[in-house]
Amino acid sequence: MGYSLWNDKIVKDEEIVIDKEDRGYQFGDGVYEVIKVYNGEMFTAKEHIDRFYKSAEKIRITVPYTKDKLHMLLHQLVEENELNTGNLYFQITRGTASRNHHFPGDTVLPVLTGNVKESPRPLENKEKGVKATFVEDIRWLRCDIKSLNLLGAVLAKQEAHEKGCYEAILHRGDIITEGSSTNVFGIKNDILYTHPINNLILDGITRRVVLTCAKEVNLPVKESAFTKSEILQMDEVFVSSTTSEITPVTEIDGTKINNGVIGEWTRKLQAQFETKIPSNFQVTDIK
């Protein structure tokens, strides 16, 4: 991958210069998105771009380009790098100014950057399932903003990694919120449960796709918070995200979910998800 997005231009990676006083670097003062690319096509690009603008608005950053202009730039970035299957990351910061906690004046321009990376689909995790662990949710109270401030999520993911787990399932007190980088779902008695959209979780784009898939396979949905003890009693558990797609969770802190067997509803949702991605993408066999 030799090209990156820098403001309104596609440039060679080595041409980008980020100032040492960029507020993204000093304060995490910015927002970001990740779009999955399948066979050269951006998946749910409109939804990601819309959320990007909403996140920016919530922290009072004005994106200096129209949504159509940004969509065109991201498309060019994918094409210039000849990206087949992978991730497209882009972010905007408030810009460069002398370090001070309050916002700089209107003369400071936001800084937009983006890059791509080849990344295979998580086929093995989707087929075999993953382990997870409970971690207290210590993040701030505006998790609906896809902010650059990810230290709470990073610490949770590291704790999961050190325990040999794929994901940290976060909880505030006894209530499950989401994963460190995913949304969390449970299925009990043929009903799909997930935390309602509010300031405590991210309105995941893949989460939206999952809810659409549930409707299409006639799986009732209840957007209602559940507890740590309740998730351990679920018939099926899975997490979703741009990079994880629909990944089954077969074990949480040593407790097997459905005896470690991936459930039929999860398989149905995975199959329905496949109908959503670009039709010319061919799923390869798991080795």
C-alpha contacts under 8 A as a table, 3 or more apart, distances in Angstrom:
res1	aa1	res2	aa2	distance
1	M	81	N	5.37
1	M	83	L	7.85
1	M	116	V	6.81
1	M	117	K	6.66
2	G	12	K	5.83
2	G	13	D	5.72
2	G	81	N	6.35
3	Y	10	I	6.47
3	Y	11	V	5.48
3	Y	12	K	4.44
3	Y	13	D	5.12
3	Y	77	L	6.96
3	Y	80	E	6.70
3	Y	81	N	6.10
3	Y	115	N	7.18
4	S	10	I	5.67
4	S	11	V	5.55
4	S	12	K	6.12
4	S	13	D	5.44
4	S	16	I	7.99
4	S	77	L	6.62
4	S	113	T	7.18
4	S	114	G	5.64
4	S	115	N	4.82
4	S	116	V	7.51
5	L	8	D	7.16
5	L	9	K	5.90
5	L	10	I	4.71
5	L	11	V	6.35
5	L	73	L	7.49
5	L	74	L	7.68
5	L	77	L	6.58
5	L	90	F	7.97
5	L	112	L	7.39
5	L	113	T	5.01
5	L	114	G	4.57
5	L	115	N	6.26
6	W	9	K	5.44
6	W	10	I	6.27
6	W	11	V	6.80
6	W	16	I	6.71
6	W	111	V	7.62
6	W	112	L	5.78
6	W	113	T	4.63
6	W	114	G	6.77
7	N	111	V	6.03
7	N	112	L	4.52
7	N	113	T	6.03
8	D	73	L	7.10
8	D	112	L	7.75
9	K	73	L	7.43
10	I	73	L	7.43
10	I	76	Q	7.47
10	I	77	L	6.44
11	V	15	E	6.42
11	V	16	I	7.42
12	K	15	E	5.52
12	K	16	I	7.48
13	D	16	I	5.99
18	I	22	D	6.84
19	D	22	D	5.31
19	D	96	T	6.65
20	K	25	Y	7.22
21	E	25	Y	7.00
21	E	26	Q	6.58
21	E	96	T	5.43
21	E	97	A	6.00
21	E	98	S	6.37
21	E	99	R	6.52
22	D	25	Y	5.46
22	D	26	Q	6.50
22	D	93	T	7.48
22	D	94	R	7.73
22	D	95	G	5.41
22	D	96	T	4.09
22	D	97	A	6.59
23	R	26	Q	4.95
23	R	27	F	5.34
23	R	28	G	6.48
23	R	29	D	5.42
23	R	30	G	7.77
23	R	93	T	6.41
23	R	94	R	6.07
23	R	95	G	5.77
23	R	96	T	5.88
23	R	97	A	7.11
23	R	99	R	7.67
24	G	27	F	5.55
24	G	28	G	4.28
24	G	29	D	4.59
24	G	30	G	5.69
24	G	93	T	5.07
24	G	94	R	6.93
24	G	95	G	7.31
24	G	148	L	7.39
25	Y	28	G	5.84
25	Y	29	D	7.73
26	Q	29	D	7.67
26	Q	99	R	7.73
28	G	93	T	7.84
28	G	147	S	7.54
28	G	148	L	5.08
28	G	149	N	5.22
29	D	93	T	5.71
29	D	94	R	6.11
29	D	147	S	7.65
29	D	148	L	6.70
29	D	149	N	7.63
30	G	56	A	7.22
30	G	59	I	7.82
30	G	61	I	7.84
30	G	91	Q	7.05
30	G	92	I	5.44
30	G	93	T	4.06
30	G	94	R	6.04
30	G	147	S	5.95
30	G	148	L	5.57
31	V	52	F	7.11
31	V	55	S	6.44
31	V	56	A	6.18
31	V	91	Q	5.63
31	V	92	I	5.70
31	V	93	T	6.74
31	V	145	I	7.53
31	V	146	K	5.53
31	V	147	S	4.29
31	V	148	L	5.23
32	Y	52	F	6.56
32	Y	89	Y	7.36
32	Y	90	F	5.62
32	Y	91	Q	4.00
32	Y	92	I	6.43
32	Y	146	K	6.05
32	Y	147	S	6.38
32	Y	148	L	6.48
33	E	48	H	6.58
33	E	49	I	7.77
33	E	52	F	6.33
33	E	89	Y	5.92
33	E	90	F	5.60
33	E	91	Q	6.44
33	E	146	K	7.22
34	V	48	H	7.58
34	V	87	N	6.52
34	V	88	L	5.50
34	V	89	Y	4.56
34	V	90	F	6.61
34	V	242	T	7.09
35	I	42	M	6.52
35	I	43	F	6.57
35	I	44	T	7.46
35	I	45	A	6.55
35	I	48	H	6.85
35	I	87	N	5.86
35	I	88	L	5.06
35	I	89	Y	6.59
35	I	242	T	6.68
36	K	42	M	5.99
36	K	43	F	5.62
36	K	85	T	7.68
36	K	86	G	6.04
36	K	87	N	4.84
36	K	88	L	6.27
36	K	242	T	6.04
36	K	243	T	6.84
37	V	40	G	5.84
37	V	41	E	5.21
37	V	42	M	4.47
37	V	43	F	5.88
37	V	83	L	7.64
37	V	84	N	6.91
37	V	85	T	5.26
37	V	86	G	5.25
37	V	87	N	5.89
37	V	88	L	6.97
38	Y	41	E	5.22
38	Y	42	M	6.50
38	Y	43	F	6.93
38	Y	84	N	6.29
38	Y	85	T	4.70
38	Y	86	G	6.90
38	Y	277	I	7.25
38	Y	278	P	6.62
38	Y	281	F	6.57
39	N	83	L	7.71
39	N	84	N	4.55
39	N	85	T	5.36
39	N	278	P	7.51
39	N	280	N	7.43
39	N	281	F	5.78
40	G	78	V	6.90
40	G	79	E	7.43
40	G	82	E	7.30
40	G	83	L	5.70
40	G	84	N	4.51
40	G	85	T	6.47
41	E	84	N	7.86
41	E	278	P	7.11
42	M	45	A	5.67
42	M	75	H	7.65
43	F	277	I	6.71
43	F	278	P	7.59
44	T	47	E	5.48
44	T	48	H	6.46
44	T	205	I	7.60
45	A	48	H	5.18
45	A	49	I	6.07
45	A	71	H	7.60
46	K	49	I	5.14
46	K	50	D	6.03
46	K	71	H	7.84
47	E	50	D	5.12
47	E	51	R	6.22
47	E	205	I	6.70
48	H	51	R	5.17
48	H	52	F	6.09
48	H	205	I	6.85
49	I	52	F	4.91
49	I	53	Y	6.40
49	I	67	K	6.89
49	I	70	L	7.96
49	I	71	H	7.44
50	D	53	Y	5.35
50	D	54	K	6.37
50	D	67	K	7.68
51	R	54	K	4.93
51	R	55	S	6.05
52	F	55	S	5.24
52	F	56	A	6.20
52	F	146	K	7.64
53	Y	56	A	5.05
53	Y	57	E	6.08
53	Y	63	V	6.97
54	K	57	E	5.04
54	K	58	K	6.21
55	S	58	K	5.14
55	S	59	I	6.70
55	S	144	D	7.84
55	S	145	I	5.02
55	S	146	K	6.06
55	S	147	S	7.44
56	A	59	I	5.46
56	A	60	R	6.11
56	A	61	I	4.96
56	A	62	T	6.59
56	A	63	V	7.12
56	A	92	I	7.99
57	E	60	R	4.74
57	E	61	I	5.56
57	E	62	T	6.45
58	K	61	I	7.67
58	K	145	I	7.20
61	I	93	T	7.89
61	I	94	R	6.23
61	I	110	P	7.47
62	T	110	P	7.71
63	V	66	T	7.62
63	V	92	I	7.75
63	V	110	P	7.23
64	P	110	P	7.51
65	Y	69	K	5.99
65	Y	70	L	6.34
66	T	69	K	5.09
66	T	70	L	6.29
67	K	70	L	5.11
67	K	71	H	6.05
68	D	71	H	5.05
68	D	72	M	6.18
69	K	72	M	5.14
69	K	73	L	6.29
70	L	73	L	5.04
70	L	74	L	6.19
71	H	74	L	5.22
71	H	75	H	6.16
72	M	75	H	5.08
72	M	76	Q	6.18
73	L	76	Q	5.05
73	L	77	L	6.18
74	L	77	L	4.95
74	L	78	V	6.40
74	L	114	G	7.97
75	H	78	V	5.25
75	H	79	E	6.32
76	Q	79	E	5.01
76	Q	80	E	5.95
77	L	80	E	5.27
77	L	81	N	6.31
77	L	115	N	7.45
77	L	116	V	7.69
78	V	81	N	5.43
78	V	82	E	6.04
78	V	83	L	5.44
78	V	88	L	7.68
78	V	116	V	7.10
79	E	82	E	4.88
79	E	83	L	6.59
80	E	83	L	7.93
81	N	116	V	7.63
83	L	86	G	6.86
83	L	116	V	7.45
83	L	117	K	7.55
83	L	118	E	6.59
84	N	118	E	7.18
85	T	118	E	5.86
85	T	119	S	6.08
85	T	120	P	6.28
85	T	121	R	7.75
86	G	116	V	7.15
86	G	117	K	5.54
86	G	118	E	4.16
86	G	119	S	4.07
86	G	120	P	6.25
86	G	121	R	7.85
87	N	116	V	5.59
87	N	117	K	5.37
87	N	118	E	6.49
87	N	119	S	6.39
87	N	243	T	7.68
88	L	114	G	7.26
88	L	115	N	5.93
88	L	116	V	4.39
88	L	117	K	6.65
89	Y	114	G	5.41
89	Y	115	N	5.42
89	Y	116	V	6.08
90	F	112	L	7.36
90	F	113	T	5.64
90	F	114	G	3.90
90	F	115	N	6.45
91	Q	112	L	5.81
91	Q	113	T	5.58
91	Q	114	G	6.31
92	I	110	P	6.51
92	I	111	V	5.44
92	I	112	L	4.39
92	I	113	T	6.48
93	T	110	P	5.50
93	T	111	V	5.26
93	T	112	L	6.70
94	R	108	V	7.69
94	R	109	L	6.94
94	R	110	P	4.55
94	R	111	V	6.60
95	G	108	V	6.02
95	G	109	L	5.41
95	G	110	P	4.24
95	G	111	V	5.19
96	T	108	V	6.54
96	T	109	L	7.46
96	T	110	P	7.71
96	T	111	V	7.94
97	A	100	N	7.95
97	A	104	P	6.39
97	A	108	V	6.89
100	N	103	F	7.48
100	N	104	P	7.81
104	P	107	T	7.94
104	P	108	V	6.56
105	G	108	V	6.06
106	D	109	L	7.45
121	R	243	T	7.41
121	R	244	S	7.92
122	P	125	N	5.56
122	P	126	K	6.20
122	P	243	T	7.41
122	P	244	S	6.21
122	P	245	E	7.61
123	L	126	K	5.09
123	L	127	E	6.13
123	L	286	I	6.51
124	E	127	E	5.12
124	E	128	K	5.97
124	E	129	G	7.76
124	E	286	I	6.31
125	N	128	K	5.32
125	N	129	G	5.00
125	N	130	V	6.12
125	N	247	T	6.20
125	N	248	P	7.51
126	K	129	G	5.64
126	K	246	I	6.62
126	K	247	T	4.71
126	K	248	P	6.20
127	E	248	P	7.98
128	K	248	P	7.68
128	K	262	I	7.73
129	G	247	T	6.27
129	G	248	P	4.61
129	G	249	V	5.33
129	G	250	T	5.62
129	G	262	I	7.10
130	V	165	C	7.18
130	V	166	Y	6.01
130	V	247	T	7.37
130	V	248	P	6.34
130	V	249	V	4.92
130	V	250	T	5.78
130	V	251	E	6.94
131	K	164	G	7.73
131	K	165	C	4.93
131	K	166	Y	5.72
131	K	167	E	7.04
131	K	249	V	5.80
131	K	250	T	5.98
131	K	251	E	4.78
131	K	252	I	5.88
131	K	253	D	7.74
132	A	160	A	6.94
132	A	165	C	5.02
132	A	166	Y	5.76
132	A	167	E	4.84
132	A	168	A	5.66
132	A	169	I	6.56
132	A	249	V	6.77
132	A	251	E	6.22
132	A	252	I	4.75
132	A	253	D	6.51
133	T	160	A	6.08
133	T	163	K	7.85
133	T	165	C	6.60
133	T	167	E	6.65
133	T	168	A	5.07
133	T	169	I	5.86
133	T	252	I	5.22
133	T	253	D	5.01
134	F	168	A	5.75
134	F	169	I	4.86
134	F	170	L	5.97
134	F	171	H	7.17
134	F	252	I	7.31
134	F	253	D	7.00
135	V	156	A	6.30
135	V	159	E	7.89
135	V	168	A	5.86
135	V	169	I	5.98
135	V	170	L	5.01
135	V	171	H	6.48
136	E	170	L	5.50
136	E	171	H	5.11
136	E	172	R	6.09
136	E	173	G	7.34
137	D	152	G	7.78
137	D	170	L	4.91
137	D	171	H	5.07
137	D	172	R	5.33
137	D	177	T	7.83
138	I	152	G	6.16
138	I	172	R	7.76
139	R	143	C	7.55
139	R	152	G	5.08
139	R	153	A	7.17
140	W	143	C	6.71
141	L	199	N	6.26
141	L	200	L	6.00
142	R	145	I	5.86
142	R	199	N	5.02
142	R	200	L	6.30
142	R	201	I	7.92
143	C	146	K	6.95
143	C	199	N	5.47
143	C	200	L	5.10
143	C	201	I	5.02
143	C	202	L	5.60
144	D	198	N	6.74
144	D	199	N	4.90
144	D	200	L	6.48
144	D	201	I	5.45
144	D	202	L	4.37
144	D	203	D	6.34
145	I	202	L	6.88
146	K	202	L	7.15
147	S	150	L	7.09
149	N	152	G	7.97
150	L	153	A	5.27
150	L	154	V	6.01
151	L	154	V	4.87
151	L	155	L	6.11
152	G	155	L	5.30
152	G	156	A	6.33
153	A	156	A	5.09
153	A	157	K	6.06
153	A	180	S	4.85
153	A	181	S	7.00
154	V	157	K	5.13
154	V	158	Q	6.07
154	V	180	S	7.39
155	L	158	Q	5.10
155	L	159	E	6.26
156	A	159	E	5.15
156	A	160	A	6.35
156	A	168	A	5.94
156	A	170	L	7.96
156	A	180	S	6.17
157	K	160	A	5.06
157	K	161	H	6.10
157	K	167	E	6.31
157	K	168	A	5.74
157	K	180	S	5.93
157	K	181	S	7.95
158	Q	161	H	4.90
158	Q	162	E	6.12
159	E	162	E	5.19
159	E	163	K	6.43
159	E	168	A	7.52
160	A	163	K	5.15
160	A	164	G	6.41
160	A	165	C	4.95
160	A	166	Y	6.48
160	A	167	E	5.79
160	A	168	A	5.30
161	H	164	G	5.08
161	H	165	C	5.29
161	H	166	Y	6.45
161	H	167	E	7.56
162	E	165	C	7.37
165	C	168	A	7.53
167	E	179	G	6.53
167	E	180	S	6.73
167	E	181	S	7.77
168	A	179	G	5.53
168	A	180	S	5.55
169	I	176	I	7.15
169	I	177	T	7.71
169	I	178	E	6.05
169	I	179	G	4.51
169	I	180	S	6.65
169	I	184	V	7.53
170	L	176	I	5.89
170	L	177	T	5.74
170	L	178	E	5.51
170	L	179	G	5.47
170	L	180	S	6.63
171	H	174	D	6.07
171	H	175	I	5.18
171	H	176	I	4.22
171	H	177	T	5.39
171	H	178	E	7.42
171	H	228	K	7.58
172	R	175	I	5.35
172	R	176	I	6.58
172	R	177	T	6.97
174	D	227	T	5.34
174	D	228	K	5.73
175	I	225	A	6.63
175	I	226	F	5.85
175	I	227	T	4.50
175	I	228	K	6.40
176	I	195	H	7.48
176	I	225	A	6.67
176	I	226	F	5.94
176	I	227	T	5.51
176	I	228	K	6.22
177	T	184	V	7.55
177	T	195	H	6.12
177	T	200	L	6.73
177	T	201	I	6.32
177	T	225	A	7.34
178	E	181	S	7.93
178	E	182	T	6.28
178	E	183	N	4.81
178	E	184	V	5.11
178	E	195	H	7.45
178	E	201	I	6.32
179	G	182	T	4.53
179	G	183	N	5.51
179	G	184	V	6.08
179	G	239	V	7.42
181	S	241	S	7.21
182	T	204	G	7.83
182	T	239	V	5.88
182	T	240	S	5.35
182	T	241	S	5.05
182	T	244	S	7.75
183	N	201	I	7.88
183	N	202	L	7.66
183	N	204	G	6.75
183	N	207	R	6.60
183	N	239	V	5.47
183	N	240	S	5.32
183	N	241	S	6.61
184	V	194	T	6.31
184	V	195	H	7.62
184	V	237	V	7.54
184	V	238	F	6.17
184	V	239	V	4.59
184	V	240	S	6.70
185	F	192	L	6.90
185	F	193	Y	5.69
185	F	194	T	4.84
185	F	195	H	7.86
185	F	237	V	5.67
185	F	238	F	5.37
185	F	239	V	6.00
186	G	192	L	5.88
186	G	193	Y	5.13
186	G	194	T	6.56
186	G	231	I	6.48
186	G	234	M	5.91
186	G	235	D	7.44
186	G	236	E	5.68
186	G	237	V	4.40
186	G	238	F	6.55
187	I	190	D	6.29
187	I	191	I	5.44
187	I	192	L	4.52
187	I	193	Y	5.98
187	I	234	M	5.75
187	I	235	D	5.62
187	I	236	E	4.97
187	I	237	V	6.28
187	I	265	W	7.96
188	K	191	I	5.40
188	K	192	L	6.74
188	K	193	Y	7.72
188	K	234	M	5.13
188	K	235	D	5.16
188	K	236	E	6.97
189	N	235	D	7.29
190	D	219	L	6.73
190	D	220	P	7.22
190	D	265	W	7.95
191	I	219	L	6.31
191	I	220	P	5.12
191	I	221	V	5.80
191	I	222	K	6.94
192	L	214	A	7.94
192	L	219	L	6.77
192	L	220	P	6.08
192	L	221	V	4.65
192	L	222	K	6.03
193	Y	221	V	6.04
193	Y	222	K	5.00
193	Y	223	E	5.72
193	Y	224	S	6.26
193	Y	225	A	7.64
193	Y	226	F	7.83
194	T	222	K	6.78
194	T	223	E	5.03
194	T	224	S	5.84
194	T	225	A	6.37
194	T	226	F	7.71
195	H	201	I	7.79
195	H	223	E	5.51
195	H	224	S	5.11
195	H	225	A	4.50
195	H	226	F	7.27
196	P	223	E	4.76
196	P	224	S	5.55
196	P	225	A	6.62
197	I	200	L	7.69
197	I	201	I	6.44
197	I	202	L	7.27
197	I	203	D	6.08
198	N	201	I	6.14
198	N	202	L	7.80
198	N	203	D	7.98
199	N	202	L	7.49
203	D	207	R	7.20
203	D	208	R	7.77
204	G	207	R	4.75
204	G	208	R	6.37
204	G	241	S	6.87
205	I	208	R	5.14
205	I	209	V	6.54
205	I	241	S	7.48
205	I	242	T	7.39
206	T	209	V	4.87
206	T	210	V	6.14
206	T	240	S	6.20
206	T	241	S	5.32
206	T	242	T	5.87
206	T	245	E	6.83
207	R	210	V	5.00
207	R	211	L	6.35
207	R	240	S	6.25
207	R	241	S	6.99
208	R	211	L	5.17
208	R	212	T	6.33
209	V	212	T	5.04
209	V	213	C	6.14
209	V	273	F	7.47
210	V	213	C	4.98
210	V	214	A	6.12
210	V	240	S	7.93
210	V	246	I	7.93
210	V	269	L	7.07
210	V	273	F	7.28
211	L	214	A	4.99
211	L	215	K	6.36
211	L	221	V	7.39
212	T	215	K	5.22
212	T	216	E	6.36
213	C	216	E	5.00
213	C	217	V	6.28
213	C	269	L	6.01
213	C	272	Q	5.83
213	C	273	F	6.51
214	A	217	V	5.27
214	A	218	N	6.04
214	A	219	L	4.91
214	A	220	P	6.94
214	A	221	V	7.25
214	A	269	L	6.52
215	K	218	N	5.04
215	K	219	L	5.87
215	K	220	P	6.90
215	K	221	V	7.87
216	E	219	L	7.67
216	E	272	Q	7.92
217	V	268	K	7.23
217	V	269	L	7.41
217	V	272	Q	7.64
219	L	265	W	7.90
226	F	230	E	6.14
226	F	231	I	6.83
227	T	230	E	5.04
227	T	231	I	6.24
228	K	231	I	5.38
228	K	232	L	6.58
229	S	232	L	5.33
229	S	233	Q	6.70
230	E	233	Q	5.14
230	E	234	M	6.48
231	I	234	M	5.13
231	I	237	V	7.49
232	L	252	I	7.32
232	L	255	T	6.98
232	L	256	K	7.97
232	L	257	I	6.68
233	Q	257	I	7.42
234	M	237	V	6.61
234	M	257	I	6.94
234	M	258	N	7.65
235	D	257	I	6.65
235	D	258	N	5.50
235	D	263	G	7.32
236	E	248	P	7.79
236	E	249	V	7.71
236	E	250	T	7.94
236	E	257	I	6.35
236	E	258	N	6.41
236	E	262	I	6.96
236	E	263	G	5.77
236	E	265	W	7.89
236	E	266	T	7.20
237	V	248	P	6.04
237	V	249	V	5.32
237	V	250	T	7.17
237	V	257	I	7.12
238	F	246	I	6.59
238	F	247	T	5.43
238	F	248	P	4.09
238	F	249	V	4.93
238	F	266	T	7.45
239	V	244	S	7.49
239	V	245	E	7.90
239	V	246	I	5.96
239	V	247	T	5.37
239	V	248	P	6.44
239	V	249	V	7.05
240	S	244	S	5.69
240	S	245	E	5.13
240	S	246	I	4.74
240	S	247	T	6.22
241	S	244	S	4.95
241	S	245	E	5.19
241	S	246	I	7.21
242	T	245	E	5.62
244	S	247	T	5.96
246	I	266	T	7.95
246	I	269	L	7.79
246	I	270	Q	6.14
248	P	262	I	6.59
248	P	266	T	7.10
249	V	252	I	7.47
249	V	257	I	7.31
249	V	262	I	7.97
250	T	256	K	5.87
250	T	257	I	5.00
250	T	258	N	7.35
250	T	259	N	7.73
250	T	260	G	4.74
250	T	261	V	6.67
250	T	262	I	6.77
251	E	254	G	5.97
251	E	255	T	5.39
251	E	256	K	4.39
251	E	257	I	5.47
251	E	260	G	6.49
252	I	255	T	5.22
252	I	256	K	6.62
252	I	257	I	7.47
256	K	259	N	5.04
256	K	260	G	5.06
257	I	260	G	5.23
257	I	261	V	7.18
258	N	261	V	5.51
258	N	262	I	7.20
258	N	263	G	7.38
262	I	266	T	6.96
262	I	267	R	7.48
263	G	266	T	5.50
263	G	267	R	6.54
264	E	267	R	5.07
264	E	268	K	6.19
265	W	268	K	4.97
265	W	269	L	6.18
266	T	269	L	5.11
266	T	270	Q	6.14
267	R	270	Q	5.03
267	R	271	A	6.15
268	K	271	A	5.10
268	K	272	Q	6.17
269	L	272	Q	5.01
269	L	273	F	6.04
270	Q	273	F	5.02
270	Q	274	E	6.46
271	A	274	E	5.23
271	A	275	T	7.05
272	Q	275	T	5.36
272	Q	276	K	7.13
273	F	276	K	5.30
273	F	277	I	7.08
274	E	277	I	5.73
275	T	278	P	7.91
275	T	279	S	7.19
276	K	279	S	7.73
277	I	281	F	7.45
278	P	281	F	5.75
279	S	282	Q	7.94
